Amino acid sequence: MKIVLCLLVCILVLVAHATAQKSDSGSVLKSLVDTERAFARASEEKGTREAFLAFIADDGILFRPAAVNGKKWLLDHPAPASPKRSLLSWQPIFADISAAGDMGYTTGPWEFREDIKDAKPVGYGNFVTVWKKQSDGSWKFVIDLGITNPQPASARASWQPPADGKSGKPAARIDFASARSALISREREFSNASAKQGALSAFLTYSATDVSLFRNNSFPFVGRDAAGQALATHPNAWTWRPAFADVSRSGDLGYTYGTYELRSNDAAKALTEKGSYLRIWKKENGEWKVVLDVANPLPPEKKN
């Protein structure tokens, strides 16, 4: 009888631990999305510049148009006096976090109005924001980049908690320096493969099945098939140079950013586009795979 009781107690403890783990992980994901929503509310109530200053990490990156320290750039570039108050509004429709709950990202549509009183937006797009948990337990974003797209035909559904509670595995100790170095190496390997095999072949090899591709003037391409078809319509030679990488404490989620170039596939190899990119990676069966890729082209250089 004692053995049976001990087994029952052990089972109950394991079930309680698993349930708590699901609840904890789910609540961390919700706290990330709640922070994103608070960020958007602050943009409406206090202004976009003030909202960005309040929610960006001290080392957070913005693209103006190249990568810069976002907080410093905002402080060095005060908003000019204007009778109008522009409004950038957005909402998250997707979010994910690392198993350790220290890093995550959000995506969703944005709209821009030249004045908060305007009935209709004049610009539309989709954003990608990477967040990190700070020492005080708050979320701050470390990088933000987006694309423009046509006016959507209908509103997208707002983010809802996943049915499975977004449970994750307990975070294991990792060597940060080695993990970051490994991710940078993976990036360079991907770029070399793109140069040798072609952009489409390399992308299909290094991307996850549910990858999302963000490109200007188009809605996000969701899924490997859709992303592959989009890349196939622009058969340029595509290479890039990573500038930075970071990974979660659990070593299962990371991001990289840097610069890229597109060149014609003919003998001339003429430069057709260059810009900045942000790429989010996730471990799948122990291997880094791209889950999101966003490119931000630089304005064309003016010819003398």
N, C-alpha and C positions, 0 to 999 in steps of 0.2 A: 504493500500500500504506500509506504514512504517513497519507494522508487517512482511509482506512478505520479504521486503528488509533486515530486521534484521535477519530473519531466514536464508536467503541466505548468509549473511555475516557470521553467525555462522557456517553454513555448510562448507563454504570455509575455515574458520579458522581451523576447525576440520580436514578437508582433508589435509590442508597444514601442520598441526602439525603431522598427521600420516605419511605423506610422508617424512617429515624431520626426524622423528624418525626412519623410515626404512633406510633412507640414512645415518644417523649418525651411526646406529648400523652396517650397512653394511660396512661403511668406517672404523670402529673400527676393525671389523673382518679382513678386507683387510690389515690394518696396522699391525696386528699381523702376518699375513702370509708374508707380506713384510719383517718384522723383521726376521722371520725364514729363508727366502731366503737370506737376507743380512748376516745372521749368516753362512749359507752354503758357500756363496761367500767368506767370510773372511777366512774360512777353506782352500779353494783352493788358495787364494791369499797370506795369511800370515802364514798359518799353523794351524793345529787343536788346539794346545794348546793355541796359541794366540787368536784364535777365541772364545774358551771357556772362557778365562779370560775376554774378552771384553763383552760378552753377559750374563754371569752368574750373578745373584744377589749376594749381599754380604753374604746372608744367604742361598744361593743355595746349593742343595744337589746333589752329585754324588755318585756312588757306586763303591768302589775300594777295595775289592768287597763289603764290608759292607758300609752302609751309612756314608758319611763324609761331612764336610763342603768343598764344591768343590773348592772355591777360595783359601782357605788355603792349600788344598792338592796340587793344581796345583803350587802354589808358593813354596811349600816345596819340590816339585819333578820336578826340571827342566829337560828338555829333554836331554838325553845323546847325545854327539857329534856323528854324523854319516854322511857318504858321501851321504846317501840317505835321501830324504824327503818324508815321508809317506803321504798319502792323504786319509782322511775320507770325503766322499762326500754324500750328501743326498738331498732330496726334499720333501716338504709337499704334501700329497695327500688328507688330511682331516684336518679340523680345526673347533673349536667351541669356543664360548665365553659365559660368563655369561650375564645376562640381564643388569647388571651394567657396563659391558665393562671393568672390572678391572682384570678379570682372564680368562684364556683360555688355550687351549691345541692344540697341533699339532701332527700328526703322518705321517709316510711315510717310504719309503725304504732308506737304506743306503748301500754304497759300500766302501770297503777298498782296497787300493793299497799300497804295500810295498814301492813303489817309485812313485812319481807323473808322471814319464815318462813311467811307465808300461802301456801297452796297455789294459791289462785285470785285473780286480779286483781279489783278492784272498779270499775275505770274503763278505758276504751279510747278510742283516738283515732288521729289521724294528725298528724305534725309537718311543718313546713317550716323549714329552717335555711339561711340564706345565709352563705357563708364568704368570707373574703378572705385572700390570701397576705400575710404580714407581712414586714417588712424582714429578719428572720432566716431567711426561707424556710419558716416554719411556717404552718399554717392556724389561724386563729381565727375564731369565728363573730361576725357583726356584727348579726344579727337572728334571732330565733326566735319562731315563732308556730304554733299548732296548733288543732285542732278535736277535739271529742268525737264518738264514733260508737258504735253498738251493738256488742255482742260479735261479732267476726267468726266466720263458720261454720268457717273453716279458716285456717291460717297462710299468710302471703304468702311467696313465694320471695324470698330475700335477693338483694342486688345482685350482679350478675356483670359482668365487663368486657365491653363491646360487642365484637362480632365484627370490626368495622371498625377497631378500635384507637382510635376517637374522634380521628381526625386533624382538624386545623384549619388555617386559613390563617395565614400569618405575621402577627403583630400589626403594625398600622400606627399611626403616631403620631396622636394625636387631641388636641384642645383640651378638657381636662376640664371647664372652666367652661362652654363652649359645649355640650358633650355633655350635661351634667347639666341645663342650662337647657332644652335641646331635649326631654329626657325629661319634665321637669316640665310643659312646654307640651303635650306629647302627653297627659299625664294630665288636664290641665285641659280639653283638647279633648274627650277621652273623656267626662269628667263632663258637659260642656255638651251633648254629643250625647245622653247618657243622659237629661238633663232635657228636651230638646226632642223626641227621637225615641222615647223609651222605653228602658228598661234592656235589654230583649232585643235590640232592633234594634242598639243601640250596641255591645253585647257581641259580637254576631256579626260586626260590622264590624271591631272592634279586636282580636279574639282570633285566635290561631293555630289551625290545624286540630287540633293535638294538645293544646290547652289543658286544664288541670285546674282545676276549681272546688271549693274546700274550704268547706263550710258545716257548722255545728254540728248534731249529731244525725243526720248522714247520712255515708255513705261518700263518698270523693271521686268527683266526676263527671268522668270522663276522656274527652276528645274534645269538639269543639264541639257536636255533636248532643246528647250527654248533658247537657252544661252548659246548652245552650239550653233543653232540656226542663225542667231543674230551675228555671231562672229563669222560665219561662213559667207554672209552677204558683204563683208568688208575684209577681203583677203589681203590685209597689209601684213608686213613683217612687224612683229610686236615684241619689243624688249623693254626691260626696266632695270632700275638700280635702286635697291632698298636702302633707305636712310636710317631706319629704326625698326626695332621689333620689341614686343613685350609679351609676356605670357602670364597666365594665372598661376596662383600658388599650387593648384592641382595639376598644372601642366597639360590641360586638355583644351584650353581656349587661348588664342593669341591673336595679335594683329601686327601688321606691318604697313609702313607707308614709305613712299619714295617718289621717284620721277620715272616717267615712261616715254618712249618714242614709238611712233608708227612711221614706217617707211614703205615706199612702194615695193611691190614684189618683183619688179622688172630689174633689168641689169643696172639701171641708174641708181636704184635704192634711194630715191629722193625722199627727204623728210617731209611727211604730210601732216604730222601732228605731234605735239609733245605736251606734257602736262604732269599733274600729280595724281597719285593713286592711293587708295586705302584698300587693304585686303584683310579679311577676317578668316582665320584658320581654326579648324577644330580637329581634334584627334579622333580618328576612326580606326579601330583595331590596331592602335599603336602607331598610326601613320598620319601625318598632317595632311589635311585636305582643305581646299578653299571652300568656304560656305558663302562668302559674299565678296564681290569685286566691284569697286566703284572707281571710275576715272573722271578726272576734272581737267579738261584741256585748257592750256594757257591761251590767252588771246593771240591771234596771229601777229607776228612781228611786223611792224611798220617798215615799209621800204622807203629809203631816201630818194 
